[in-house]
Every structure is written in C-alpha cells, then in structure tokens.
Amino acid sequence: MSRSAHPAGPRHADVLTEGHYSAPAADLNVLDEKVWARTVTRDADGALTVGGIAVARLAEEFGTPAYILDETDFRARCRAWADAFGPDADVFYAGKAFLSRAVVRWLKEEGLNLDVCSGGELTTALDAGMPAERIAFHGNNKSVAEIERAVRAGVGRIVLDSFQEIVRVAHIAQRHGIRQRVQIRVTVGVEAHTHEFIATAHEDQKFGIALAGGQAAEAVRRALSLDGLDLIGIHSHIGSQIFDMAGFEVSARRVVQLLAEVRDEHGVELPEIDLGGGLGIAYTSEDDPREPHEIAKALSDIVTRECEAAKLRTPRISVEPGRAIVGPTAFTLYEVGTVKPLEGLRTYVSVDGGMSDNIRTALYDAEYSVALVSRTSDAEPMLVRVVGKHCESGDIVVKDAFLPADLAPGDLIAVPATGAYCRSMASNYNHALRPPVVAVRDGGARVIVRRETEEDLLRLDVG
C-alpha cells in the first residue's frame, strides 16, 4: 500500500489518517538533488534554472505545461550505464519510457543500444538512424507486419513471447532467407516488490513463457529446431521501479538453471542472458536508488556465481534501463490556476495540466515531489494536493506534499522525475493538447517534441 493511500481506499481520501504523509522539509526552497536533474539549481533571485536557463524564460517561450528535459543529464546517465557494464555486456535503453528522434540520436552517440516494443517505436528508431543490429524488438503480441518490418530491417534480436510467436517469427525469417537472432522471454515466478500492474515475472500475467511445467524448456526445444531462428539466449524481466536486488538474484538463479537444462538436453550453451530493466529512481526524498556501478557489480556477481555452481560458461549479460536513465532527467513545468483551501483537510492546487500529461498517479498510485520554482518563499508550509483541470476526481498529479502558504495563481511549480512514462502515456482526454518536450543544454533550449495544437486534433477527426 502506498504510504499516502487511505487504508479504506480512494473514496475515503478525505479522511486523513495519522502518518499518511511525511513531515514538511525544514526549508521548502531546498532542492533534493536525488529527485532533480543534474543541472537544476536556483539562481540569485531564487528561481529554478536548468541548463543555465530560468524556468520563467522557458514558460514564456514554450508555454506550460511542458516537459523540460536536461540533455546533459540524459547523456551523462547513458555514459554511466555504459561504463558500469563495460564492453563485455550490452545496455539497451528501454524506449517505452520515452522515445523521440532526438533521444535515439543521443543514444547512438553515447554508445547505447535500443529496446523497442512496437512498430511505431521501431519506425522512430530506424528513422533517426539507430543501426538495426543495435535494436531489440519486444512485445507480447507483435503483429505479422511488425515482425516483417523488424526482420527486413535486420534488428539485432527479437524477444519471443509465446509459442505462436516462435513459429511466426521463424516462418517470416525463413521466407526472407534469414536466420533471425532471438531470445525467449521467460516468466520466472518472482514476485517483485512493486505495484501489481508493473510486476511482470509472476506467473499470472500476460508476458513471457512460464518456467513452471516445463513450458520454457519446451519453447527452447522448438526454437532450436526451427531453421529460421538463431536462439542466442534467455530473457527475464521481473517488473519496474524496483530497489531490492533480491528479486534479480532469484530470477538469475532460475534462468541459469534453465541454461543448464538446455546444455544437458541439447548440448548447447546459450551465450546470452538478458535480465531486463526495472531499476527504481527517486521520485521523493524517501526513495534510495542504486547507482549503475552498484547494479552492474551486483548483477555480474549473481550471474557469475550461479554459472560457476552450474558449471556453465558465464553468458554475456544484457540489461534494459529506461526509467533509470530518462526518469530523473526531466520535470514537468506547470502554472498554478486556482488555490482552494479545504478547512481541516488540505489545500487543492489546480494546474494547467493533469492526468493527460501524467497518468501514473491515477494508474499506479505513484508518488511525486513538487516545488515552487518561479521564486522562493519564507511562508509556512501548507499541505497540498496538486490536481489537474480534467473532469475526474482522480485527476491528481501529487497526492500529498507541502508548498508555501503564500502560493498564488500565476506561480510556476514543477514536478521532478517525470522523464519516464509521462509523455509516453500522455493522452488527449477532454481534448487536452499534449505538452511539448523541451531539451535544454548549456544555456540553449529547443523543442524535440512539439506541443499539440487544436489543428492536430481536428486533422485526425475525419467525420
């Protein structure tokens, strides 16, 4: 249960239980570097700056709401992951977190590979110049057209997610005279310590082929028997926003056991193992994520130890950080519209965005931080709920936080750590216009995904 959820459920959210939120920080003007992008600071006047640019200037030039992405931070995180795992492992950025042509170019320049899970993501990757051999193609229900495009393009690997897909990919590859490199995604029966909807390795869910009942072993047998496939390894992904490495240890042990079974049954030692992504980031000061070098060492030690015990050669490791790279690099900039105190409860602060630009709070009970960024304030802290402008009572951006009591309409506030899954999952609910993504670097700012317009909405409405 979320630490700010009411035990009786969301319908009772107006009943404040003791300890349902953390105490306010001693100084609301201080920015916790764990949750903000690396170049974020306050200038001499107390306004937040990023990449050397004041948020007031960004709001004036690009409007609000807007996703503000620190390109310097993004590139630094790419390099940190690449350096941590080194040349003997592969880092695939998970494009589902956030993908654009600019991001693809940054990934290419910083030496990372790219994981895509739809035809649209694949098209974006290829259009922006990512070499096909550095692309992995995921998805639990890839269409024939998507598989055709991936095979023709020469993607480096396709992750097989079902028995039907094993045959489907093999037939398409054979028709094109190709032996397609593939991995088999297995569900290892690990209950990751995360929200039910983003835990992906327990058996009762849609992804992968279960280890239980010999299903994964049978999938390996079928893949090895088909001429159109080159089975290079096993893939496992246990969930998202995970801080505890224990789940990865169990997952690695079970995957290595499968590799040993494959060797004993078929005389083949598969050369690769992909442990997925899912490593958590700091959304609030209470979160304590691990650094890439800690994660790399922990995963390498786990796999090496298990392979030694099974008398297997240690396979090449792949990982798929998405949120861990892009999540902390961006914040969403809003303008305050109304401030509505509810006596004895909290103050509702309405902004010019909401669940159309950040559905995660409503969908996953996600928690975020928030700060007044157009100025500093010495006013007393007040308990607030930051909400959007949509016609839903669940249109909540930040459930419980503290902002200065002199907050007023027209102030700019920002929600950090919104680089992952906010723009990717954005919608046009209530015919809202999806915000732009603005990349900042070294005193310059440019739009990499433009704001939608009303003309865009009408162009799609052909009725």
C-alpha positions as semicolon CSV with decimal commas, in nm:
position;residue;x (nm);y (nm);z (nm)
1;M;0,000;0,000;0,000
2;S;0,123;0,349;-0,077
3;R;0,227;0,542;0,230
4;S;-0,021;0,818;0,137
5;A;-0,319;0,599;0,047
6;H;-0,607;0,561;0,289
7;P;-0,649;0,202;0,413
8;A;-1,017;0,205;0,318
9;G;-0,943;0,308;-0,039
10;P;-0,958;0,625;-0,250
11;R;-1,323;0,701;-0,173
12;H;-1,211;0,776;0,181
13;A;-0,922;1,002;0,082
14;D;-1,077;1,295;0,268
15;V;-1,021;1,113;0,596
16;L;-0,662;1,186;0,693
17;T;-0,503;0,902;0,887
18;E;-0,211;0,970;1,116
19;G;0,121;0,936;0,934
20;H;-0,037;0,934;0,589
21;Y;0,225;1,181;0,466
22;S;0,578;1,280;0,559
23;A;0,655;1,591;0,760
24;P;0,747;1,900;0,557
25;A;1,111;1,967;0,482
26;A;1,283;2,217;0,706
27;D;1,323;2,452;0,408
28;L;1,085;2,416;0,114
29;N;1,323;2,616;-0,105
30;V;1,594;2,349;-0,091
31;L;1,602;2,114;-0,388
32;D;1,682;1,750;-0,315
33;E;1,939;1,654;-0,579
34;K;1,814;1,294;-0,573
35;V;1,490;1,388;-0,748
36;W;1,602;1,671;-0,976
37;A;1,808;1,667;-1,295
38;R;2,178;1,736;-1,251
39;T;2,192;2,092;-1,384
40;V;1,889;2,211;-1,187
41;T;1,962;2,483;-0,931
42;R;1,822;2,813;-0,807
43;D;1,958;3,145;-0,930
44;A;2,037;3,452;-0,721
45;D;1,671;3,554;-0,727
46;G;1,555;3,212;-0,607
47;A;1,405;3,098;-0,937
48;L;1,481;2,748;-1,060
49;T;1,716;2,715;-1,355
50;V;1,806;2,412;-1,566
51;G;2,092;2,402;-1,813
52;G;2,153;2,765;-1,718
53;I;1,802;2,877;-1,822
54;A;1,543;3,019;-1,582
55;V;1,205;2,845;-1,578
56;A;1,026;3,176;-1,626
57;R;1,201;3,212;-1,961
58;L;1,111;2,856;-2,056
59;A;0,747;2,914;-1,961
60;E;0,736;3,237;-2,161
61;E;0,896;3,084;-2,470
62;F;0,738;2,738;-2,473
63;G;0,427;2,771;-2,256
64;T;0,300;2,543;-1,982
65;P;0,256;2,264;-1,912
66;A;0,582;2,146;-2,062
67;Y;0,825;1,862;-2,006
68;I;1,172;2,010;-1,955
69;L;1,448;1,758;-2,029
70;D;1,809;1,809;-1,923
71;E;2,011;1,675;-2,218
72;T;2,338;1,696;-2,026
73;D;2,195;1,475;-1,753
74;F;2,049;1,227;-2,003
75;R;2,381;1,185;-2,181
76;A;2,569;1,153;-1,851
77;R;2,337;0,874;-1,737
78;C;2,383;0,692;-2,068
79;R;2,759;0,704;-2,020
80;A;2,733;0,594;-1,658
81;W;2,538;0,280;-1,754
82;A;2,770;0,201;-2,045
83;D;3,079;0,247;-1,830
84;A;2,935;0,045;-1,541
85;F;2,868;-0,264;-1,753
86;G;3,167;-0,226;-1,982
87;P;3,240;-0,375;-2,325
88;D;3,154;-0,730;-2,225
89;A;2,786;-0,654;-2,162
90;D;2,507;-0,478;-2,351
91;V;2,292;-0,188;-2,233
92;F;1,962;-0,147;-2,420
93;Y;1,772;0,174;-2,343
94;A;1,403;0,084;-2,299
95;G;1,235;0,315;-2,548
96;K;0,891;0,272;-2,394
97;A;0,998;0,506;-2,112
98;F;1,032;0,794;-2,357
99;L;1,135;0,792;-2,720
100;S;1,190;1,058;-2,981
101;R;1,424;1,100;-3,274
102;A;1,650;1,328;-3,070
103;V;1,671;1,067;-2,794
104;V;1,761;0,799;-3,049
105;R;2,046;1,016;-3,177
106;W;2,174;1,075;-2,822
107;L;2,168;0,702;-2,754
108;K;2,356;0,629;-3,075
109;E;2,621;0,891;-2,996
110;E;2,665;0,768;-2,637
111;G;2,704;0,405;-2,743
112;L;2,382;0,253;-2,606
113;N;2,156;0,006;-2,783
114;L;1,778;0,045;-2,802
115;D;1,489;-0,175;-2,698
116;V;1,158;-0,113;-2,880
117;C;0,819;-0,278;-2,828
118;S;0,600;-0,157;-3,115
119;G;0,609;-0,079;-3,483
120;G;0,595;0,291;-3,404
121;E;0,898;0,274;-3,177
122;L;1,084;0,070;-3,438
123;T;1,000;0,326;-3,708
124;T;1,123;0,610;-3,486
125;A;1,447;0,425;-3,412
126;L;1,524;0,348;-3,776
127;D;1,421;0,693;-3,899
128;A;1,660;0,857;-3,652
129;G;1,950;0,642;-3,766
130;M;1,989;0,378;-3,498
131;P;2,168;0,083;-3,662
132;A;1,922;-0,205;-3,685
133;E;2,170;-0,450;-3,535
134;R;2,166;-0,242;-3,214
135;I;1,786;-0,274;-3,179
136;A;1,598;-0,536;-2,976
137;F;1,227;-0,586;-3,051
138;H;0,996;-0,676;-2,762
139;G;0,620;-0,715;-2,721
140;N;0,372;-0,981;-2,615
141;N;0,163;-0,966;-2,935
142;K;0,373;-0,845;-3,226
143;S;0,176;-0,827;-3,547
144;V;0,287;-1,002;-3,864
145;A;0,352;-0,661;-4,020
146;E;0,569;-0,555;-3,725
147;I;0,770;-0,878;-3,737
148;E;0,811;-0,843;-4,115
149;R;0,946;-0,490;-4,070
150;A;1,186;-0,597;-3,796
151;V;1,319;-0,896;-3,989
152;R;1,363;-0,699;-4,312
153;A;1,539;-0,420;-4,125
154;G;1,781;-0,667;-3,967
155;V;1,715;-0,598;-3,598
156;G;1,975;-0,749;-3,369
157;R;1,728;-0,958;-3,172
158;I;1,359;-1,034;-3,141
159;V;1,237;-1,140;-2,797
160;L;0,989;-1,426;-2,840
161;D;0,695;-1,407;-2,602
162;S;0,473;-1,707;-2,689
163;F;0,468;-2,042;-2,867
164;Q;0,273;-1,885;-3,154
165;E;0,537;-1,616;-3,193
166;I;0,818;-1,872;-3,213
167;V;0,658;-2,020;-3,524
168;R;0,550;-1,683;-3,664
169;V;0,897;-1,529;-3,649
170;A;1,061;-1,847;-3,780
171;H;0,833;-1,862;-4,085
172;I;0,881;-1,493;-4,168
173;A;1,258;-1,514;-4,128
174;Q;1,277;-1,830;-4,339
175;R;1,070;-1,668;-4,614
176;H;1,327;-1,388;-4,628
177;G;1,620;-1,629;-4,621
178;I;1,732;-1,506;-4,278
179;R;1,825;-1,676;-3,951
180;Q;1,681;-1,425;-3,708
181;R;1,862;-1,385;-3,378
182;V;1,609;-1,435;-3,095
183;Q;1,577;-1,465;-2,721
184;I;1,295;-1,634;-2,532
185;R;1,127;-1,432;-2,260
186;V;1,055;-1,649;-1,958
187;T;0,846;-1,573;-1,651
188;V;1,042;-1,699;-1,355
189;G;0,780;-1,683;-1,079
190;V;0,939;-1,390;-0,893
191;E;0,711;-1,150;-0,705
192;A;0,886;-0,817;-0,748
193;H;0,829;-0,565;-0,468
194;T;0,638;-0,315;-0,679
195;H;0,285;-0,227;-0,791
196;E;0,077;-0,520;-0,919
197;F;0,042;-0,368;-1,266
198;I;0,419;-0,328;-1,318
199;A;0,529;-0,661;-1,168
200;T;0,594;-0,878;-1,472
201;A;0,760;-1,204;-1,365
202;H;0,487;-1,369;-1,158
203;E;0,303;-1,639;-1,349
204;D;-0,048;-1,491;-1,363
205;Q;0,016;-1,218;-1,623
206;K;0,046;-1,169;-1,996
207;F;0,422;-1,159;-2,055
208;G;0,656;-1,442;-2,142
209;I;0,657;-1,820;-2,123
210;A;0,648;-1,975;-1,776
211;L;0,931;-2,182;-1,635
212;A;0,667;-2,378;-1,447
213;G;0,552;-2,705;-1,601
214;G;0,842;-2,719;-1,842
215;Q;0,690;-2,461;-2,076
216;A;1,007;-2,255;-2,113
217;A;1,213;-2,570;-2,177
218;E;0,968;-2,671;-2,450
219;A;0,990;-2,322;-2,604
220;V;1,369;-2,359;-2,618
221;R;1,335;-2,701;-2,784
222;R;1,104;-2,562;-3,052
223;A;1,321;-2,256;-3,118
224;L;1,632;-2,471;-3,157
225;S;1,454;-2,696;-3,407
226;L;1,350;-2,419;-3,650
227;D;1,583;-2,316;-3,931
228;G;1,466;-1,955;-3,934
229;L;1,577;-1,889;-3,575
230;D;1,915;-1,839;-3,412
231;L;1,844;-1,874;-3,040
232;I;2,106;-1,664;-2,858
233;G;1,970;-1,657;-2,504
234;I;1,704;-1,621;-2,239
235;H;1,530;-1,302;-2,135
236;S;1,377;-1,225;-1,795
237;H;1,216;-0,906;-1,669
238;I;1,069;-0,903;-1,319
239;G;0,900;-0,563;-1,301
240;S;0,954;-0,188;-1,270
241;Q;1,053;0,067;-1,005
242;I;1,243;-0,196;-0,803
243;F;1,506;-0,115;-0,539
244;D;1,560;-0,461;-0,390
245;M;1,815;-0,677;-0,576
246;A;1,686;-0,998;-0,415
247;G;1,434;-1,049;-0,696
248;F;1,711;-1,031;-0,955
249;E;1,909;-1,290;-0,764
250;V;1,620;-1,536;-0,767
251;S;1,549;-1,462;-1,132
252;A;1,913;-1,513;-1,235
253;R;1,934;-1,840;-1,044
254;R;1,625;-1,979;-1,220
255;V;1,737;-1,861;-1,563
256;V;2,081;-2,019;-1,514
257;Q;1,910;-2,342;-1,410
258;L;1,724;-2,332;-1,742
259;L;2,054;-2,274;-1,928
260;A;2,196;-2,581;-1,755
261;E;1,891;-2,786;-1,861
262;V;1,938;-2,670;-2,220
263;R;2,304;-2,775;-2,214
264;D;2,222;-3,115;-2,067
265;E;1,928;-3,179;-2,302
266;H;2,053;-3,028;-2,628
267;G;2,429;-2,994;-2,586
268;V;2,405;-2,618;-2,639
269;E;2,528;-2,342;-2,407
270;L;2,327;-2,032;-2,491
271;P;2,565;-1,734;-2,497
272;E;2,344;-1,454;-2,360
273;I;2,117;-1,371;-2,070
274;D;1,905;-1,055;-2,052
275;L;1,792;-0,955;-1,702
276;G;1,565;-0,675;-1,822
277;G;1,534;-0,341;-1,652
278;G;1,304;-0,208;-1,385
279;L;1,555;-0,044;-1,153
280;G;1,390;0,228;-0,949
281;I;1,455;0,602;-0,933
282;A;1,393;0,864;-0,667
283;Y;1,051;1,023;-0,704
284;T;1,063;1,151;-0,345
285;S;1,336;1,208;-0,089
286;E;1,244;0,878;0,076
287;D;1,347;0,674;-0,231
288;D;1,703;0,542;-0,235
289;P;1,801;0,411;-0,579
290;R;2,128;0,232;-0,654
291;E;2,396;0,373;-0,880
292;P;2,468;0,197;-1,213
293;H;2,806;0,065;-1,099
294;E;2,645;-0,095;-0,793
295;I;2,378;-0,256;-1,009
296;A;2,634;-0,379;-1,263
297;K;2,852;-0,538;-0,996
298;A;2,557;-0,698;-0,819
299;L;2,412;-0,850;-1,138
300;S;2,752;-0,966;-1,263
301;D;2,831;-1,130;-0,929
302;I;2,494;-1,304;-0,920
303;V;2,521;-1,447;-1,272
304;T;2,887;-1,548;-1,232
305;R;2,819;-1,724;-0,902
306;E;2,520;-1,915;-1,037
307;C;2,703;-2,018;-1,356
308;E;3,003;-2,141;-1,161
309;A;2,773;-2,352;-0,945
310;A;2,610;-2,497;-1,259
311;K;2,948;-2,543;-1,434
312;L;2,842;-2,315;-1,719
313;R;3,041;-2,054;-1,907
314;T;2,925;-1,713;-1,791
315;P;2,698;-1,572;-2,063
316;R;2,706;-1,216;-2,191
317;I;2,470;-1,003;-1,980
318;S;2,221;-0,753;-2,119
319;V;2,016;-0,500;-1,922
320;E;1,739;-0,261;-2,025
321;P;1,730;0,060;-1,818
322;G;1,470;0,307;-1,937
323;R;1,324;0,488;-1,638
324;A;1,666;0,477;-1,466
325;I;1,813;0,685;-1,749
326;V;1,542;0,926;-1,859
327;G;1,322;0,943;-1,548
328;P;1,536;1,180;-1,338
329;T;1,640;1,397;-1,633
330;A;1,309;1,580;-1,676
331;F;1,049;1,773;-1,481
332;T;0,704;1,897;-1,574
333;L;0,655;2,272;-1,550
334;Y;0,304;2,393;-1,462
335;E;0,134;2,724;-1,393
336;V;-0,093;2,745;-1,088
337;G;-0,452;2,828;-1,180
338;T;-0,652;2,810;-0,856
339;V;-0,570;2,759;-0,490
340;K;-0,861;2,614;-0,293
341;P;-0,819;2,563;0,085
342;L;-1,041;2,300;0,250
343;E;-1,055;2,378;0,618
344;G;-0,915;2,098;0,833
345;L;-0,814;1,890;0,533
346;R;-0,570;2,027;0,276
347;T;-0,537;2,287;0,002
348;Y;-0,613;2,189;-0,356
349;V;-0,374;2,346;-0,605
350;S;-0,502;2,323;-0,963
351;V;-0,254;2,341;-1,250
352;D;-0,291;2,374;-1,625
353;G;-0,218;2,007;-1,693
354;G;-0,309;1,692;-1,505
355;M;-0,377;1,328;-1,578
356;S;-0,345;1,381;-1,953
357;D;0,026;1,457;-1,909
358;N;0,088;1,232;-1,604
359;I;-0,145;0,936;-1,565
360;R;0,088;0,749;-1,330
361;T;-0,060;0,884;-1,007
362;A;-0,409;0,771;-1,106
363;L;-0,292;0,446;-1,264
364;Y;-0,026;0,323;-1,021
365;D;-0,087;0,528;-0,706
366;A;0,252;0,682;-0,788
367;E;0,412;0,939;-0,563
368;Y;0,587;1,257;-0,671
369;S;0,756;1,562;-0,526
370;V;0,669;1,920;-0,615
371;A;0,829;2,261;-0,564
372;L;0,754;2,629;-0,615
373;V;1,008;2,721;-0,883
374;S;0,935;3,075;-1,005
375;R;1,054;3,220;-0,672
376;T;1,149;3,131;-0,319
377;S;0,924;3,182;-0,019
378;D;0,960;3,210;0,357
379;A;0,592;3,135;0,417
380;E;0,483;2,848;0,636
381;P;0,434;2,511;0,466
382;M;0,081;2,405;0,380
383;L;-0,037;2,055;0,296
384;V;-0,149;2,047;-0,067
385;R;-0,284;1,814;-0,328
386;V;-0,178;1,913;-0,678
387;V;-0,458;1,838;-0,923
388;G;-0,526;1,892;-1,290
389;K;-0,803;2,054;-1,490
390;H;-0,974;1,738;-1,615
391;C;-1,328;1,629;-1,532
392;E;-1,222;1,349;-1,297
393;S;-1,192;1,346;-0,919
394;G;-0,896;1,113;-0,971
395;D;-0,714;1,378;-1,173
396;I;-0,430;1,403;-0,923
397;V;-0,067;1,484;-1,002
398;V;0,078;1,488;-0,649
399;K;-0,138;1,341;-0,375
400;D;0,017;1,491;-0,063
401;A;0,301;1,740;-0,047
402;F;0,392;2,073;0,112
403;L;0,415;2,406;-0,067
404;P;0,449;2,759;0,077
405;A;0,127;2,903;0,217
406;D;0,159;3,216;0,000
407;L;0,129;3,014;-0,321
408;A;-0,089;3,207;-0,566
409;P;-0,236;3,179;-0,916
410;G;0,030;3,252;-1,175
411;D;0,312;3,091;-0,977
412;L;0,515;2,824;-1,154
413;I;0,553;2,488;-0,986
414;A;0,742;2,184;-1,110
415;V;0,712;1,810;-1,056
416;P;1,050;1,637;-1,092
417;A;1,134;1,287;-1,219
418;T;0,873;1,291;-1,496
419;G;1,103;1,189;-1,780
420;A;0,977;0,832;-1,789
421;Y;0,627;0,726;-1,893
422;C;0,464;1,067;-1,862
423;R;0,491;1,188;-2,222
424;S;0,485;0,826;-2,342
425;M;0,149;0,764;-2,172
426;A;0,005;1,111;-2,230
427;S;-0,344;1,138;-2,376
428;N;-0,594;1,381;-2,524
429;Y;-0,850;1,325;-2,250
430;N;-1,102;1,612;-2,254
431;H;-0,932;1,702;-2,585
432;A;-0,630;1,826;-2,393
433;L;-0,326;1,908;-2,603
434;R;-0,021;1,702;-2,516
435;P;0,267;1,921;-2,391
436;P;0,597;1,969;-2,569
437;V;0,927;1,816;-2,467
438;V;1,191;2,087;-2,444
439;A;1,556;1,984;-2,430
440;V;1,795;2,220;-2,251
441;R;2,172;2,218;-2,264
442;D;2,445;2,475;-2,192
443;G;2,216;2,776;-2,195
444;G;2,017;2,671;-2,501
445;A;1,668;2,526;-2,530
446;R;1,494;2,357;-2,821
447;V;1,171;2,168;-2,877
448;I;1,231;1,799;-2,957
449;V;0,860;1,705;-2,947
450;R;0,631;1,997;-3,022
451;R;0,315;2,086;-2,839
452;E;-0,002;1,955;-3,000
453;T;-0,241;2,208;-3,145
454;E;-0,614;2,217;-3,192
455;E;-0,545;2,175;-3,564
456;D;-0,378;1,843;-3,483
457;L;-0,694;1,725;-3,308
458;L;-0,918;1,833;-3,593
459;R;-0,689;1,681;-3,856
460;L;-0,748;1,334;-3,708
461;D;-1,124;1,389;-3,681
462;V;-1,231;1,299;-4,035
463;G;-1,601;1,262;-3,960
